[in-house]
Amino acid sequence: MSSTPTPGTDGPTGTDGPTGTDATTATDALAAVASDAPRLDRSLAARDLGAVTAAVAALDTAALVDALERLAPRRRAVAFRTLPKGRALEVFERLDASLQGELVRALRDDEVAGAFAALDPEDRVSLLDELPATVATRLLDGLPDADRDLTSAVLGYPAGAVGRSMSPGYVTTHPHLTVAETLDRVRDRVADAETVYTLPVVDDERRLVGVVSLRDLIAAGPGALVEGLRVEARPARASEDAEVVARRCADLRLLALPVVDDEDRLVGILTVDDALALLEEAESEDQARSGGAEPLRRPYLSTPVRSLVRSRVVWLLVLAVGATLTVQVLDVFQATLEQMVVLSLFVPLLIGTGGNTGNQAATTVTRALALGDVRPRDVVAVVAREARVGAGLGLLLGLLGFVVASVVYGPDVGLVIGLTLLGVCSVAATVGGAMPLVGKAVGVDPAVFSNPFISTFVDATGLVVYFLVAKAVLGI
Amino acid sequence: MSSTPTPGTDGPTGTDGPTGTDATTATDALAAVASDAPRLDRSLAARDLGAVTAAVAALDTAALVDALERLAPRRRAVAFRTLPKGRALEVFERLDASLQGELVRALRDDEVAGAFAALDPEDRVSLLDELPATVATRLLDGLPDADRDLTSAVLGYPAGAVGRSMSPGYVTTHPHLTVAETLDRVRDRVADAETVYTLPVVDDERRLVGVVSLRDLIAAGPGALVEGLRVEARPARASEDAEVVARRCADLRLLALPVVDDEDRLVGILTVDDALALLEEAESEDQARSGGAEPLRRPYLSTPVRSLVRSRVVWLLVLAVGATLTVQVLDVFQATLEQMVVLSLFVPLLIGTGGNTGNQAATTVTRALALGDVRPRDVVAVVAREARVGAGLGLLLGLLGFVVASVVYGPDVGLVIGLTLLGVCSVAATVGGAMPLVGKAVGVDPAVFSNPFISTFVDATGLVVYFLVAKAVLGI
């Protein structure tokens, strides 16, 4: 690996150097973990540093990172310190920022300074976010001037903005340069560039006036002018939300997206691999929230049980408080229940089916929103469709419920069950379909608004429908 | 756009030609949809072909594709036929395969043949999968020989294999060639290549012996040999599962992954944008299944209500049949319920909380599985953690439930509620955490095994715990 800043990610092996230290395929790497990772664990338990060194050396970089992420923090630091310097930097770079932060506190100052300097500016910023302010300041002060400037530029943007995730290492060209001159620039600056496949084209005031692909440069002759090859740039503003920009980069299938400031001056570039990392994190967040938990900030097996409890208990409490609504509804209808205890047998089935119907609708619409197939202003169309879908599902299930419940508990109960299923499915699908759009419109992540909340709401509504139908049909 | 095969996706504007027909940024495009798409809809309703042509011309390609996907099939065909030929091809390429299939049936044979020939081989195969066999055969027979061979090569792999999704358009180099010679090859073949940024290196028998990045070629001098620049290739086998390979490509942050046959001979290349499309589809499938529905095969607003009902009814029925278990459990304890109707008030709250706890655990573990942070053989570690997390959550919620229910319904009922919450949360988190791993181990998509099934199981178990605790505490 070269020294600061680290080379970009254009190489066919991503962040690996061209020496190909990861000489195995991914499947081989998995096999290696299966056999060598337990050996590492045993050697650490036995405090046998020689064996630790051997076990670490037997793992390729991907497998080693994987094995380290599963260790307890103290053991992780011990294993890490057995690595030779070059390898240590390579491994450090690939660790989750939360684990980098922990390691930093376990290493000597000079080791830390070296590892910190070897990171890309945007990765340095992620690590700084994990560290106490005093440590962060000391690390920043220890950087060479040029690196500190690059890092400060990234640090200047608010958390969540794409300015924080972009790379300030890019190679520009000018409209009046030729292909040959541009390729010379690329050759000179390739070591410091995050990517050389998409080159921003800037004017004399560094204002972005287009991009040109290396592909098009090579396809044109060496004498062609960049002017004739550049295309419209579709830049992002540095203050834009990082997830939104990453999604755009992925949707438009771009390898890199230039980032500009408010005066259209180029400040950085977001590459597709950084976009992928952003989307992966956003996806984890959405999934956690749709399951009613706060996202974890680190790999599952290295998250303490205490943190797991903390990530879930608040949502669970909120939902439980919401669910006391069902207790109140049932309390209101307690007289009806006492007259006919058989009605209580169907409560879990009916509210469960309502919850499932609502979740189906919410999941479908949330996904359609994420893919851009649906927008908040489609709310009328969506509600109309979901009402029809819910009624259709309710008819099918209601008919079946009527027949089965009639046979077992008599036609009166059968009719109550059938009609309730029709009502509950219609309401649940409509509400479930509308909720993600409402969430999006008021600026709340649709995933937060989805499954657990819909279940709670549909539970209470379903019970009201149930007892109203029962009172009407049974005359009680 | 050039003619068959279409140029690759290396350009900074993705599949757009360098003429930059999409001269607006993505945000502008959204604004354009907002104003011009309704105009398109109105013109179609009025059967005013002149106005349709104008509305279509006012939209950029991305916005037009978006608008077309929201139209009813017949109107989509009308709008599509107003497009000039070059633009029609460009738009056709970008439509979902399901919509391409519908359009094909509405167009004249020569129009279809042109659009079909303009597709990439792997996209042709997606379209063929949507068409009746007779139409598919006729289209294939109409292709020029070279294109038919490329398409047949892709068609030869089973559905779901990466061979079906790879591109057969790549540029190779040889170890004994120089950088200058390789760049000449690139220049000659750039028009037909899906990517030129990752070049597979093959020996004289077309066996893959590495890859070299265009970046490294440019950084080295023109006289350097490919031999010294190639790195390990990490190829995929053509028969491997497409989703697995796409995930590997994204995880390793590679721009392209070479695909080989069983004799290690190069047969194609999977680029990161094709990998992204595969992952997007897989993600849609997982999300639909985790919400208890079958994935849609087309954009939401163009899916008929009938198909939406069909995609959900089977799962809903399966879950409802599973939920009859709760009716049976309650039936067993009906005598207890009759003695103390107040117990029935808490049924939705208790089983709801159990379901939420189980879903939290399942979502967290499913995500950790998807990211590779957890593997099926970690099942013991995961179950141990989730049992502790569940007990912790159960203690907190149980204490709170005890206090609140004691105040409102007396200490006996409070004790029953508190102990039940402790038991239900412990069981739910343990089961919820184990299910995705069990699913993965037996080869079922973890998402299928998750939320709705866990809810149903936890509902029934929770009721048993509830009534056993009630009988023990209340002595009934």
Chai-1 contact restraints between the chains, C-beta under 6 A:
chainA,res_idxA,chainB,res_idxB,connection_type,confidence,min_distance_angstrom,max_distance_angstrom,comment,restraint_id
A,T9,B,R253,contact,1.0,0.0,6.0,A-B,restraint_1
A,D10,B,S213,contact,1.0,0.0,6.0,A-B,restraint_2
A,D10,B,R215,contact,1.0,0.0,6.0,A-B,restraint_3
A,G11,B,S213,contact,1.0,0.0,6.0,A-B,restraint_4
A,P12,B,T198,contact,1.0,0.0,6.0,A-B,restraint_5
A,P12,B,V211,contact,1.0,0.0,6.0,A-B,restraint_6
A,P12,B,S213,contact,1.0,0.0,6.0,A-B,restraint_7
A,T13,B,V231,contact,1.0,0.0,6.0,A-B,restraint_8
A,G14,B,L252,contact,1.0,0.0,6.0,A-B,restraint_9
A,G14,B,R253,contact,1.0,0.0,6.0,A-B,restraint_10
A,G14,B,L254,contact,1.0,0.0,6.0,A-B,restraint_11
A,P18,B,D216,contact,1.0,0.0,6.0,A-B,restraint_12
A,P18,B,V231,contact,1.0,0.0,6.0,A-B,restraint_13
A,G20,B,V231,contact,1.0,0.0,6.0,A-B,restraint_14
A,G20,B,E232,contact,1.0,0.0,6.0,A-B,restraint_15
A,A23,B,E232,contact,1.0,0.0,6.0,A-B,restraint_16
A,T25,B,R234,contact,1.0,0.0,6.0,A-B,restraint_17
A,A26,B,R248,contact,1.0,0.0,6.0,A-B,restraint_18
A,V186,B,I218,contact,1.0,0.0,6.0,A-B,restraint_19
A,R187,B,I218,contact,1.0,0.0,6.0,A-B,restraint_20
A,V190,B,A219,contact,1.0,0.0,6.0,A-B,restraint_21
A,V196,B,R215,contact,1.0,0.0,6.0,A-B,restraint_22
A,Y197,B,Y197,contact,1.0,0.0,6.0,A-B,restraint_23
A,T198,B,P12,contact,1.0,0.0,6.0,A-B,restraint_24
A,V211,B,P12,contact,1.0,0.0,6.0,A-B,restraint_25
A,S213,B,D10,contact,1.0,0.0,6.0,A-B,restraint_26
A,S213,B,G11,contact,1.0,0.0,6.0,A-B,restraint_27
A,S213,B,P12,contact,1.0,0.0,6.0,A-B,restraint_28
A,R215,B,D10,contact,1.0,0.0,6.0,A-B,restraint_29
A,R215,B,V196,contact,1.0,0.0,6.0,A-B,restraint_30
A,D216,B,P18,contact,1.0,0.0,6.0,A-B,restraint_31
A,I218,B,V186,contact,1.0,0.0,6.0,A-B,restraint_32
A,I218,B,R187,contact,1.0,0.0,6.0,A-B,restraint_33
A,A219,B,V190,contact,1.0,0.0,6.0,A-B,restraint_34
A,V231,B,T13,contact,1.0,0.0,6.0,A-B,restraint_35
A,V231,B,P18,contact,1.0,0.0,6.0,A-B,restraint_36
A,V231,B,G20,contact,1.0,0.0,6.0,A-B,restraint_37
A,E232,B,G20,contact,1.0,0.0,6.0,A-B,restraint_38
A,E232,B,A23,contact,1.0,0.0,6.0,A-B,restraint_39
A,R234,B,T25,contact,1.0,0.0,6.0,A-B,restraint_40
A,R248,B,A26,contact,1.0,0.0,6.0,A-B,restraint_41
A,A250,B,L276,contact,1.0,0.0,6.0,A-B,restraint_42
A,L252,B,G14,contact,1.0,0.0,6.0,A-B,restraint_43
A,R253,B,T9,contact,1.0,0.0,6.0,A-B,restraint_44
A,R253,B,G14,contact,1.0,0.0,6.0,A-B,restraint_45
A,R253,B,D273,contact,1.0,0.0,6.0,A-B,restraint_46
A,L254,B,G14,contact,1.0,0.0,6.0,A-B,restraint_47
A,D273,B,R253,contact,1.0,0.0,6.0,A-B,restraint_48
A,L276,B,A250,contact,1.0,0.0,6.0,A-B,restraint_49
A,S284,B,R367,contact,1.0,0.0,6.0,A-B,restraint_50
A,Q287,B,T363,contact,1.0,0.0,6.0,A-B,restraint_51
A,Q287,B,R367,contact,1.0,0.0,6.0,A-B,restraint_52
A,G291,B,N359,contact,1.0,0.0,6.0,A-B,restraint_53
A,G291,B,Q360,contact,1.0,0.0,6.0,A-B,restraint_54
A,G291,B,T363,contact,1.0,0.0,6.0,A-B,restraint_55
A,G292,B,N356,contact,1.0,0.0,6.0,A-B,restraint_56
A,G292,B,Q360,contact,1.0,0.0,6.0,A-B,restraint_57
A,A293,B,Q360,contact,1.0,0.0,6.0,A-B,restraint_58
A,P299,B,D373,contact,1.0,0.0,6.0,A-B,restraint_59
A,Y300,B,A368,contact,1.0,0.0,6.0,A-B,restraint_60
A,Y300,B,D373,contact,1.0,0.0,6.0,A-B,restraint_61
A,Y300,B,V374,contact,1.0,0.0,6.0,A-B,restraint_62
A,V305,B,R385,contact,1.0,0.0,6.0,A-B,restraint_63
A,V305,B,R388,contact,1.0,0.0,6.0,A-B,restraint_64
A,V305,B,V389,contact,1.0,0.0,6.0,A-B,restraint_65
A,L308,B,V389,contact,1.0,0.0,6.0,A-B,restraint_66
A,V309,B,V389,contact,1.0,0.0,6.0,A-B,restraint_67
A,V309,B,G392,contact,1.0,0.0,6.0,A-B,restraint_68
A,V309,B,L393,contact,1.0,0.0,6.0,A-B,restraint_69
A,R312,B,Q360,contact,1.0,0.0,6.0,A-B,restraint_70
A,V313,B,L393,contact,1.0,0.0,6.0,A-B,restraint_71
A,V313,B,L396,contact,1.0,0.0,6.0,A-B,restraint_72
A,L316,B,N356,contact,1.0,0.0,6.0,A-B,restraint_73
A,L319,B,N356,contact,1.0,0.0,6.0,A-B,restraint_74
A,A320,B,T353,contact,1.0,0.0,6.0,A-B,restraint_75
A,A323,B,L349,contact,1.0,0.0,6.0,A-B,restraint_76
A,A323,B,G352,contact,1.0,0.0,6.0,A-B,restraint_77
A,T326,B,P348,contact,1.0,0.0,6.0,A-B,restraint_78
A,T326,B,L349,contact,1.0,0.0,6.0,A-B,restraint_79
A,V327,B,L345,contact,1.0,0.0,6.0,A-B,restraint_80
A,V327,B,L349,contact,1.0,0.0,6.0,A-B,restraint_81
A,L330,B,L345,contact,1.0,0.0,6.0,A-B,restraint_82
A,D331,B,L345,contact,1.0,0.0,6.0,A-B,restraint_83
A,L337,B,V341,contact,1.0,0.0,6.0,A-B,restraint_84
A,L337,B,S344,contact,1.0,0.0,6.0,A-B,restraint_85
A,E338,B,V341,contact,1.0,0.0,6.0,A-B,restraint_86
A,V341,B,L337,contact,1.0,0.0,6.0,A-B,restraint_87
A,V341,B,E338,contact,1.0,0.0,6.0,A-B,restraint_88
A,S344,B,L337,contact,1.0,0.0,6.0,A-B,restraint_89
A,S344,B,S344,contact,1.0,0.0,6.0,A-B,restraint_90
A,L345,B,V327,contact,1.0,0.0,6.0,A-B,restraint_91
A,L345,B,L330,contact,1.0,0.0,6.0,A-B,restraint_92
A,L345,B,D331,contact,1.0,0.0,6.0,A-B,restraint_93
A,V347,B,V347,contact,1.0,0.0,6.0,A-B,restraint_94
A,P348,B,T326,contact,1.0,0.0,6.0,A-B,restraint_95
A,P348,B,I351,contact,1.0,0.0,6.0,A-B,restraint_96
A,P348,B,D459,contact,1.0,0.0,6.0,A-B,restraint_97
A,L349,B,A323,contact,1.0,0.0,6.0,A-B,restraint_98
A,L349,B,T326,contact,1.0,0.0,6.0,A-B,restraint_99
A,L349,B,V327,contact,1.0,0.0,6.0,A-B,restraint_100
A,I351,B,P348,contact,1.0,0.0,6.0,A-B,restraint_101
A,G352,B,A323,contact,1.0,0.0,6.0,A-B,restraint_102
A,T353,B,A320,contact,1.0,0.0,6.0,A-B,restraint_103
A,N356,B,G292,contact,1.0,0.0,6.0,A-B,restraint_104
A,N356,B,L316,contact,1.0,0.0,6.0,A-B,restraint_105
A,N356,B,L319,contact,1.0,0.0,6.0,A-B,restraint_106
A,N356,B,P452,contact,1.0,0.0,6.0,A-B,restraint_107
A,N359,B,G291,contact,1.0,0.0,6.0,A-B,restraint_108
A,Q360,B,G291,contact,1.0,0.0,6.0,A-B,restraint_109
A,Q360,B,G292,contact,1.0,0.0,6.0,A-B,restraint_110
A,Q360,B,A293,contact,1.0,0.0,6.0,A-B,restraint_111
A,Q360,B,R312,contact,1.0,0.0,6.0,A-B,restraint_112
A,T363,B,Q287,contact,1.0,0.0,6.0,A-B,restraint_113
A,T363,B,G291,contact,1.0,0.0,6.0,A-B,restraint_114
A,R367,B,S284,contact,1.0,0.0,6.0,A-B,restraint_115
A,R367,B,Q287,contact,1.0,0.0,6.0,A-B,restraint_116
A,A368,B,Y300,contact,1.0,0.0,6.0,A-B,restraint_117
A,D373,B,P299,contact,1.0,0.0,6.0,A-B,restraint_118
A,D373,B,Y300,contact,1.0,0.0,6.0,A-B,restraint_119
A,V374,B,Y300,contact,1.0,0.0,6.0,A-B,restraint_120
A,R385,B,V305,contact,1.0,0.0,6.0,A-B,restraint_121
A,R388,B,V305,contact,1.0,0.0,6.0,A-B,restraint_122
A,V389,B,V305,contact,1.0,0.0,6.0,A-B,restraint_123
A,V389,B,L308,contact,1.0,0.0,6.0,A-B,restraint_124
A,V389,B,V309,contact,1.0,0.0,6.0,A-B,restraint_125
A,G392,B,V309,contact,1.0,0.0,6.0,A-B,restraint_126
A,L393,B,V309,contact,1.0,0.0,6.0,A-B,restraint_127
A,L393,B,V313,contact,1.0,0.0,6.0,A-B,restraint_128
A,L396,B,V313,contact,1.0,0.0,6.0,A-B,restraint_129
A,P452,B,N356,contact,1.0,0.0,6.0,A-B,restraint_130
A,D459,B,P348,contact,1.0,0.0,6.0,A-B,restraint_131
